[in-house]
Amino acid sequence: MTKDELLAHCLAKPGAWVDQPWEGDTVVKVGPKIFAFFGSGGGAETHGSVGVKCGPNRDSADEWLKRYPEDASVMAYIGRSGWNDLRFGGAIPDDEVLEAVDESYRLIVSKLPKKDRPA
């Protein structure tokens, strides 16, 4: 899977849109909230990472760290809230990365006020 394919998967979600809140850093939002961080990527098209909410809390998200210690890490600053960086193009199967993106989207949408949720 490439970065472009993963980004396309994110953008196929209802209400998803790309933003660059920090120079050079790409994120995908639903409503006003981020559900996927791509960062600047440094040109890594086939071996990059995506930051996603991997669970409602740190304990749930830690399962990724146990299963993929080389390819999953706690995100800086927001990791305590269940956010991880997952490396694609490595040991984590593509379908699991896609499922993690789907779960991140679901978790973020569930916390949005009804007025901000996609139809």
DSSP file (Angstrom, degrees, kcal/mol; ACC not computed):
  #  RESIDUE AA STRUCTURE BP1 BP2  ACC     N-H-->O    O-->H-N    N-H-->O    O-->H-N    TCO  KAPPA ALPHA  PHI   PSI    X-CA   Y-CA   Z-CA
    1    1 A M              0   0    0      0, 0.0     2,-0.2     0, 0.0     3,-0.0   0.000 360.0 360.0 360.0 141.6    0.0    0.0    0.0
    2    2 A T     >  -     0   0    0      1,-0.1     4,-2.3    45,-0.1    44,-0.2  -0.602 360.0-108.9-103.6 167.9    1.2    3.5   -0.8
    3    3 A K  H  > S+     0   0    0     42,-3.1     4,-2.8     1,-0.2     5,-0.2   0.900 120.8  53.1 -60.1 -41.6    0.7    6.7    1.0
    4    4 A D  H  > S+     0   0    0     41,-0.2     4,-2.4     2,-0.2    -1,-0.2   0.889 108.7  49.1 -63.6 -39.2   -1.6    7.9   -1.8
    5    5 A E  H  > S+     0   0    0      2,-0.2     4,-2.0     1,-0.2    -1,-0.2   0.905 112.8  47.4 -65.8 -41.3   -3.7    4.7   -1.5
    6    6 A L  H  X S+     0   0    0     -4,-2.3     4,-2.1     2,-0.2    -2,-0.2   0.904 112.0  49.7 -66.9 -41.3   -4.0    5.2    2.2
    7    7 A L  H  X S+     0   0    0     -4,-2.8     4,-2.4     1,-0.2    -2,-0.2   0.909 109.6  51.8 -62.5 -42.0   -4.9    8.8    1.9
    8    8 A A  H  X S+     0   0    0     -4,-2.4     4,-1.1     1,-0.2    -2,-0.2   0.885 107.3  53.5 -61.5 -39.4   -7.6    7.9   -0.7
    9    9 A H  H  < S+     0   0    0     -4,-2.0     3,-0.5     1,-0.2     4,-0.3   0.920 110.2  47.4 -61.1 -43.6   -9.0    5.3    1.7
   10   10 A C  H >< S+     0   0    0     -4,-2.1     3,-1.5     1,-0.2    -2,-0.2   0.922 110.6  51.0 -62.5 -44.5   -9.3    8.1    4.3
   11   11 A L  H 3< S+     0   0    0     -4,-2.4    -1,-0.2     1,-0.3     5,-0.2   0.646  96.7  69.2 -72.7 -14.0  -10.9   10.5    1.9
   12   12 A A  T 3< S+     0   0    0     -4,-1.1    -1,-0.3    -3,-0.5    -2,-0.2   0.599  79.1 101.6 -76.7 -10.7  -13.5    7.9    0.9
   13   13 A K  S X  S-     0   0    0     -3,-1.5     3,-2.0    -4,-0.3     2,-0.1  -0.484  91.7 -92.3 -73.4 143.5  -15.1    8.2    4.3
   14   14 A P  T 3  S+     0   0    0      0, 0.0    -1,-0.1     0, 0.0    -2,-0.1  -0.344 109.3   4.9 -57.1 127.9  -18.2   10.3    4.6
   15   15 A G  T 3  S+     0   0    0      1,-0.2    16,-0.9    -4,-0.1     2,-0.2   0.482  93.2 146.5  79.1   3.4  -17.4   13.9    5.4
   16   16 A A  E <   +A   30   0A   0     -3,-2.0     2,-0.3    -5,-0.2    -1,-0.2  -0.476  18.1 168.6 -77.1 143.1  -13.6   13.4    5.3
   17   17 A W  E     -A   29   0A   0     12,-2.1    12,-3.0    -2,-0.2     2,-0.3  -0.991  32.2-111.9-152.0 154.4  -11.4   16.2    4.0
   18   18 A V  E     +A   28   0A   0     -2,-0.3     2,-0.3    10,-0.2    10,-0.2  -0.649  34.2 175.1 -90.2 141.8   -7.6   17.1    3.9
   19   19 A D  E     -A   27   0A   0      8,-2.4     8,-2.5    -2,-0.3     3,-0.1  -0.956  26.8-154.2-138.6 158.7   -6.1   19.9    5.9
   20   20 A Q  E     +     0   0A   0     -2,-0.3     6,-0.2     6,-0.2     4,-0.1  -0.657  23.6 165.1-130.3  76.0   -2.6   21.2    6.5
   21   21 A P  E    S+     0   0A   0      0, 0.0     2,-0.4     0, 0.0    -1,-0.1   0.741  73.0  39.1 -68.0 -21.4   -2.9   22.8   10.0
   22   22 A W  E >  S-A   25   0A   0      3,-0.6     3,-2.6    -3,-0.1    -3,-0.0  -0.986 110.2 -86.6-127.3 139.6    0.9   22.9   10.3
   23   23 A E  T 3  S-     0   0    0     -2,-0.4     3,-0.1     1,-0.3    17,-0.1  -0.167 111.0  -0.5 -50.7 121.6    3.2   23.7    7.3
   24   24 A G  T 3  S+     0   0    0      1,-0.2     2,-0.6    -4,-0.1    -1,-0.3   0.348 103.3 115.7  83.0  -6.3    3.9   20.5    5.4
   25   25 A D  E <   -A   22   0A   0     -3,-2.6    -3,-0.6    15,-0.1     2,-0.4  -0.867  51.3-154.8-102.6 123.8    1.9   18.3    7.6
   26   26 A T  E     + B   0  39A   0     13,-1.6    12,-3.1    -2,-0.6    13,-1.1  -0.813  17.3 171.9 -98.8 132.4   -1.1   16.6    6.1
   27   27 A V  E     -AB  19  37A   0     -8,-2.5    -8,-2.4    -2,-0.4     2,-0.5  -0.921  25.2-136.8-130.5 159.5   -4.1   15.4    8.2
   28   28 A V  E     -AB  18  36A   0      8,-2.6     7,-3.0    -2,-0.3     8,-1.5  -0.983  26.5-170.8-118.8 131.0   -7.5   14.1    7.4
   29   29 A K  E     -AB  17  34A   0    -12,-3.0   -12,-2.1    -2,-0.5     2,-0.4  -0.787  23.0-153.9-118.0 158.0  -10.5   15.4    9.3
   30   30 A V  E >  S-AB  16  33A   0      3,-2.6     3,-1.9    -2,-0.3   -14,-0.2  -0.992  82.0 -30.9-125.8 124.0  -14.1   14.6    9.7
   31   31 A G  T 3  S-     0   0    0    -16,-0.9   -14,-0.1    -2,-0.4    86,-0.1  -0.493 128.1 -31.0  59.7-136.4  -16.0   17.7   10.7
   32   32 A P  T 3  S+     0   0    0      0, 0.0     2,-0.4     0, 0.0    -1,-0.2   0.429 121.1  91.0 -90.6   2.4  -13.5   19.8   12.8
   33   33 A K  E <  S-B   30   0A   0     -3,-1.9    -3,-2.6    75,-0.0     2,-0.3  -0.791  71.4-126.4-110.0 141.7  -11.6   16.8   14.2
   34   34 A I  E     +B   29   0A   0     -2,-0.4    -5,-0.3    -5,-0.2     3,-0.1  -0.594  27.4 169.2 -78.3 137.0   -8.5   14.9   12.9
   35   35 A F  E     +     0   0A   0     -7,-3.0    18,-0.5     1,-0.3     2,-0.3   0.467  69.8  33.5-122.1  -9.6   -8.8   11.1   12.5
   36   36 A A  E     -BC  28  52A   0     -8,-1.5    -8,-2.6    16,-0.1     2,-0.5  -0.952  61.6-160.4-148.8 128.2   -5.5   10.5   10.6
   37   37 A F  E     +BC  27  51A   0     14,-2.3    14,-2.8    -2,-0.3   -10,-0.2  -0.920  14.6 169.9-105.1 125.8   -2.1   12.2   10.7
   38   38 A F  E     -     0   0A   0    -12,-3.1    11,-0.3    -2,-0.5     3,-0.2   0.594  25.7-163.0-106.4 -16.3    0.2   11.8    7.8
   39   39 A G  E     -B   26   0A   0    -13,-1.1   -13,-1.6     1,-0.2    -1,-0.1  -0.160  52.5 -51.7  63.0-163.2    2.8   14.4    8.8
   40   40 A S    >   -     0   0    0    -15,-0.2     3,-0.7     1,-0.1    -1,-0.2   0.754  63.7-155.9 -81.5 -24.9    5.3   15.6    6.2
   41   41 A G  G >   -     0   0    0      1,-0.2     3,-2.3    -3,-0.2    -1,-0.1   0.161  25.7-121.8  74.7 -22.1    6.2   12.1    5.2
   42   42 A G  G 3  S-     0   0    0      1,-0.3    -1,-0.2    -2,-0.2     3,-0.1   0.807  71.0 -58.3  54.4  30.1    9.6   13.1    3.9
   43   43 A G  G <  S+     0   0    0     -3,-0.7     2,-1.5     1,-0.2    -1,-0.3   0.555  92.3 151.4  78.7   7.1    8.7   11.6    0.5
   44   44 A A    <   +     0   0    0     -3,-2.3    -1,-0.2     1,-0.2     5,-0.1  -0.573   9.0 163.8 -76.0  93.1    8.1    8.2    2.0
   45   45 A E  S    S+     0   0    0     -2,-1.5   -42,-3.1     1,-0.1   -41,-0.2   0.835  76.1  20.9 -82.1 -34.0    5.4    6.9   -0.4
   46   46 A T  S    S+     0   0    0    -44,-0.2     2,-0.2     1,-0.2    -1,-0.1   0.551 128.8  42.5-113.7 -10.8    5.6    3.2    0.4
   47   47 A H  S    S+     0   0    0      2,-0.0    -1,-0.2    42,-0.0     2,-0.2  -0.638  84.2 112.1-136.6  77.6    7.1    3.1    3.8
   48   48 A G        -     0   0    0     40,-0.4    40,-2.3    -2,-0.2     2,-0.3  -0.460  54.7-113.3-125.4-160.9    5.6    5.9    5.9
   49   49 A S  E     - D   0  87A   0    -11,-0.3     2,-0.4    38,-0.3    38,-0.2  -0.972   9.8-151.9-141.8 158.8    3.3    6.1    8.9
   50   50 A V  E     - D   0  86A   0     36,-2.2    36,-2.7    -2,-0.3     2,-0.6  -0.997  16.0-138.3-129.2 134.0   -0.1    7.2    9.8
   51   51 A G  E     +CD  37  85A   0    -14,-2.8   -14,-2.3    -2,-0.4     2,-0.3  -0.826  34.9 164.1 -93.4 125.5   -1.2    8.4   13.2
   52   52 A V  E     -CD  36  84A   0     32,-2.5    32,-2.5    -2,-0.6     2,-0.8  -0.953  47.3-102.2-139.4 156.5   -4.6    7.1   14.3
   53   53 A K  E     - D   0  83A   0    -18,-0.5    30,-0.3    -2,-0.3    54,-0.2  -0.728  36.7-174.2 -79.0 112.3   -6.7    6.8   17.4
   54   54 A C        -     0   0    0     28,-2.9    29,-0.1    -2,-0.8    -1,-0.1   0.273  59.9 -16.5 -97.3   9.9   -6.2    3.1   18.2
   55   55 A G  S    S-     0   0    0     27,-0.4    -1,-0.2    26,-0.2     6,-0.0  -0.890  74.5 -86.9 166.1 167.2   -8.6    2.9   21.1
   56   56 A P  S    S+     0   0    0      0, 0.0     2,-0.3     0, 0.0    27,-0.1   0.666 108.3  12.1 -70.1 -15.0  -10.6    4.9   23.6
   57   57 A N  S  > S-     0   0    0     25,-0.1     4,-1.9     1,-0.1    24,-0.2  -0.921  86.5 -93.2-152.4 175.3   -7.6    4.9   26.0
   58   58 A R  H  > S+     0   0    0     22,-0.6     4,-1.9    -2,-0.3    23,-0.1   0.869 117.5  58.9 -64.7 -38.4   -3.9    4.2   26.2
   59   59 A D  H  4 S+     0   0    0      1,-0.2     4,-0.4     2,-0.2    -1,-0.2   0.919 108.6  44.4 -59.3 -44.7   -4.5    0.6   27.5
   60   60 A S  H >4 S+     0   0    0      1,-0.2     3,-1.3     2,-0.2     4,-0.3   0.921 113.2  50.9 -64.3 -44.2   -6.4   -0.4   24.4
   61   61 A A  H >X S+     0   0    0     -4,-1.9     3,-1.3     1,-0.3     4,-0.7   0.771  95.3  71.8 -66.6 -26.0   -3.9    1.3   22.1
   62   62 A D  H 3X S+     0   0    0     -4,-1.9     4,-1.9     1,-0.3    -1,-0.3   0.714  79.4  76.2 -64.6 -19.8   -1.0   -0.5   23.7
   63   63 A E  H <> S+     0   0    0     -3,-1.3     4,-2.2    -4,-0.4    -1,-0.3   0.878  92.0  54.0 -57.6 -37.3   -2.2   -3.7   22.1
   64   64 A W  H <> S+     0   0    0     -3,-1.3     4,-2.6    -4,-0.3    -1,-0.2   0.888 105.9  52.1 -63.1 -38.9   -0.7   -2.4   18.8
   65   65 A L  H  < S+     0   0    0     -4,-0.7    -1,-0.2     1,-0.2    -2,-0.2   0.863 110.8  47.7 -66.5 -36.1    2.7   -1.8   20.5
   66   66 A K  H  < S+     0   0    0     -4,-1.9    -2,-0.2     1,-0.2    -1,-0.2   0.898 116.9  41.8 -71.0 -41.1    2.7   -5.4   21.8
   67   67 A R  H  < S+     0   0    0     -4,-2.2    -2,-0.2     1,-0.2    -1,-0.2   0.846 131.4  22.1 -76.0 -34.6    1.8   -7.0   18.5
   68   68 A Y    >X  +     0   0    0     -4,-2.6     4,-1.5    -5,-0.2     3,-0.9  -0.551  66.1 164.5-134.3  68.3    4.1   -4.8   16.3
   69   69 A P  T 34 S+     0   0    0      0, 0.0    -1,-0.1     0, 0.0    -3,-0.1   0.767  80.5  46.2 -61.8 -25.8    6.9   -3.3   18.5
   70   70 A E  T 34 S+     0   0    0      1,-0.1    -5,-0.1     3,-0.0    -2,-0.0   0.702 122.3  33.7 -86.7 -20.2    9.0   -2.3   15.5
   71   71 A D  T <4 S+     0   0    0     -3,-0.9    16,-2.9    -7,-0.2     2,-0.4   0.367 108.4  63.8-122.0   3.6    6.1   -0.7   13.5
   72   72 A A  E  <  +E   86   0A   0     -4,-1.5     2,-0.3    14,-0.2    14,-0.2  -0.995  56.0 167.0-129.8 137.5    3.8    0.9   16.1
   73   73 A S  E     -E   85   0A   0     12,-2.1    12,-3.2    -2,-0.4     2,-0.3  -0.982  41.0 -96.3-146.4 157.4    4.7    3.7   18.5
   74   74 A V  E     -E   84   0A   0     -2,-0.3    10,-0.2    10,-0.2     2,-0.2  -0.558  45.6-117.7 -72.7 132.1    2.9    6.1   20.8
   75   75 A M     >  -     0   0    0      8,-1.8     4,-1.5    -2,-0.3     5,-0.2  -0.482  31.9-105.9 -71.4 140.5    2.3    9.4   19.2
   76   76 A A  T  4 S-     0   0    0      1,-0.2     2,-2.2     2,-0.2    -1,-0.1  -0.350  94.2  -0.7 -62.7 145.0    4.0   12.4   20.8
   77   77 A Y  T  4 S+     0   0    0      1,-0.2    -1,-0.2    -3,-0.1     3,-0.1  -0.177 137.2  44.4  72.3 -44.2    1.7   14.7   22.8
   78   78 A I  T >4>S+     0   0    0     -2,-2.2     3,-1.8     1,-0.1     5,-0.8   0.373  79.2 100.5-113.2   4.1   -1.6   12.9   22.2
   79   79 A G  G ><5S+     0   0    0     -4,-1.5     3,-2.1     1,-0.3     4,-0.2   0.809  71.7  67.8 -59.7 -31.7   -0.5    9.3   22.8
   80   80 A R  G 3 5S+     0   0    0      1,-0.3   -22,-0.6    -5,-0.2    -1,-0.3   0.726  96.0  58.1 -62.6 -18.9   -1.9    9.2   26.3
   81   81 A S  G < 5S-     0   0    0     -3,-1.8    -1,-0.3   -24,-0.2    -2,-0.2   0.247 132.7 -85.9 -95.9  12.2   -5.3    9.5   24.7
   82   82 A G  T < 5S+     0   0    0     -3,-2.1   -28,-2.9     1,-0.3     2,-0.4   0.640  80.7 142.2  98.0  15.9   -4.9    6.3   22.6
   83   83 A W  E   < +D   53   0A   0     -5,-0.8    -8,-1.8   -30,-0.3     2,-0.3  -0.773  22.2 176.9 -95.4 134.4   -3.1    7.7   19.5
   84   84 A N  E     -DE  52  74A   0    -32,-2.5   -32,-2.5    -2,-0.4     2,-0.5  -0.922  30.7-126.0-128.7 155.4   -0.4    5.6   17.8
   85   85 A D  E     -DE  51  73A   0    -12,-3.2   -12,-2.1    -2,-0.3     2,-0.5  -0.913  28.4-163.8 -94.3 127.1    1.8    5.9   14.8
   86   86 A L  E     -DE  50  72A   0    -36,-2.7   -36,-2.2    -2,-0.5     2,-0.4  -0.968  12.4-137.3-116.0 124.7    1.4    2.8   12.6
   87   87 A R  E     -D   49   0A   0    -16,-2.9     3,-0.5    -2,-0.5     5,-0.4  -0.645  15.8-154.7 -81.1 128.9    4.0    2.2    9.9
   88   88 A F  S    S+     0   0    0    -40,-2.3   -40,-0.4    -2,-0.4     3,-0.1  -0.782  76.4  38.1-101.4 152.5    2.7    1.0    6.6
   89   89 A G  S    S+     0   0    0      3,-0.4    -1,-0.2    -2,-0.3     2,-0.1   0.579 107.6  79.7  84.8  10.7    4.8   -1.0    4.2
   90   90 A G  S    S-     0   0    0     -3,-0.5    -1,-0.2     2,-0.4     4,-0.1  -0.031 107.3 -44.0-120.3-136.5    6.3   -2.9    7.2
   91   91 A A  S    S+     0   0    0     -3,-0.1    -3,-0.1    -2,-0.1     3,-0.0   0.736 107.2  90.3 -76.4 -23.4    5.2   -5.7    9.4
   92   92 A I  S    S-     0   0    0     -5,-0.4    -3,-0.4   -24,-0.1    -2,-0.4  -0.634  86.0-119.6 -76.8 121.3    1.7   -4.5    9.9
   93   93 A P    >>  -     0   0    0      0, 0.0     4,-1.8     0, 0.0     3,-0.8  -0.271  18.3-119.2 -59.5 145.5   -0.5   -6.0    7.1
   94   94 A D  H 3> S+     0   0    0      1,-0.3     4,-2.5     2,-0.2     5,-0.2   0.876 112.8  56.3 -53.6 -42.0   -2.2   -3.5    4.9
   95   95 A D  H 3> S+     0   0    0      1,-0.2     4,-2.1     2,-0.2    -1,-0.3   0.840 106.3  50.6 -64.2 -31.0   -5.7   -4.7    5.9
   96   96 A E  H <> S+     0   0    0     -3,-0.8     4,-2.1     2,-0.2    -1,-0.2   0.862 108.7  51.1 -73.7 -35.5   -4.9   -4.0    9.5
   97   97 A V  H  X S+     0   0    0     -4,-1.8     4,-2.1     2,-0.2    -2,-0.2   0.930 111.6  48.4 -63.3 -44.1   -3.7   -0.5    8.8
   98   98 A L  H  X S+     0   0    0     -4,-2.5     4,-2.4     1,-0.2    -2,-0.2   0.900 110.6  50.6 -62.8 -41.2   -6.9    0.1    6.9
   99   99 A E  H  X S+     0   0    0     -4,-2.1     4,-2.4     2,-0.2    -1,-0.2   0.877 108.4  52.9 -63.2 -37.5   -9.0   -1.3    9.8
  100  100 A A  H  X S+     0   0    0     -4,-2.1     4,-2.4     2,-0.2    -2,-0.2   0.896 109.3  48.5 -65.8 -39.9   -7.1    1.0   12.2
  101  101 A V  H  X S+     0   0    0     -4,-2.1     4,-2.6     2,-0.2    -2,-0.2   0.927 111.3  50.6 -63.1 -44.6   -8.0    4.0   10.0
  102  102 A D  H  X S+     0   0    0     -4,-2.4     4,-2.4     1,-0.2    -2,-0.2   0.905 111.9  47.3 -59.8 -42.3  -11.6    2.9   10.0
  103  103 A E  H  X S+     0   0    0     -4,-2.4     4,-2.9     2,-0.2    -1,-0.2   0.893 110.2  52.2 -68.1 -40.2  -11.7    2.5   13.7
  104  104 A S  H  X S+     0   0    0     -4,-2.4     4,-2.4     2,-0.2     5,-0.2   0.935 110.9  48.2 -60.0 -46.4  -10.0    5.9   14.2
  105  105 A Y  H  X S+     0   0    0     -4,-2.6     4,-2.9     1,-0.2     5,-0.2   0.938 112.4  49.0 -57.6 -48.7  -12.7    7.5   12.0
  106  106 A R  H  X S+     0   0    0     -4,-2.4     4,-2.2     1,-0.2    -2,-0.2   0.915 111.7  48.7 -60.0 -44.9  -15.5    5.6   13.9
  107  107 A L  H  X S+     0   0    0     -4,-2.9     4,-0.7     2,-0.2    -1,-0.2   0.899 114.1  45.7 -63.7 -41.0  -14.1    6.7   17.3
  108  108 A I  H >X S+     0   0    0     -4,-2.4     3,-0.9    -5,-0.2     4,-0.6   0.933 112.4  49.7 -69.3 -45.4  -13.8   10.4   16.2
  109  109 A V  H >< S+     0   0    0     -4,-2.9     3,-1.2     1,-0.2    -2,-0.2   0.892 105.1  59.0 -59.6 -39.1  -17.2   10.5   14.6
  110  110 A S  H 3< S+     0   0    0     -4,-2.2    -1,-0.2     1,-0.3    -2,-0.2   0.752 107.0  47.7 -64.1 -22.5  -18.8    9.0   17.7
  111  111 A K  H << S+     0   0    0     -3,-0.9    -1,-0.3    -4,-0.7    -2,-0.2   0.531  90.7 102.7 -94.8  -7.9  -17.5   12.0   19.8
  112  112 A L  S << S-     0   0    0     -3,-1.2     5,-0.1    -4,-0.6     2,-0.0  -0.448  82.9-104.4 -73.9 147.0  -18.7   14.7   17.4
  113  113 A P    >>  -     0   0    0      0, 0.0     3,-2.0     0, 0.0     4,-0.8  -0.402  37.8-108.6 -61.6 150.0  -21.8   16.7   18.2
  114  114 A K  G >4 S+     0   0    0      1,-0.3     3,-0.9     2,-0.2    -2,-0.1   0.836 118.6  60.4 -53.5 -35.5  -24.7   15.5   16.0
  115  115 A K  G 34 S+     0   0    0      1,-0.2    -1,-0.3     3,-0.0    -3,-0.0   0.759 107.7  45.2 -66.0 -23.9  -24.5   18.7   14.0
  116  116 A D  G <4 S+     0   0    0     -3,-2.0    -1,-0.2    -7,-0.1    -2,-0.2   0.500  89.4 105.8 -97.3  -5.8  -20.9   17.9   12.9
  117  117 A R  S << S-     0   0    0     -3,-0.9  -102,-0.1    -4,-0.8    -7,-0.0  -0.506  78.8-107.1 -77.0 142.3  -21.5   14.2   12.1
  118  118 A P              0   0    0      0, 0.0    -1,-0.1     0, 0.0    -2,-0.1  -0.350 360.0 360.0 -66.1 149.5  -21.6   13.3    8.4
  119  119 A A              0   0    0     -2,-0.0    -2,-0.0     0, 0.0  -104,-0.0   0.482 360.0 360.0 -70.5 360.0  -25.0   12.4    7.0
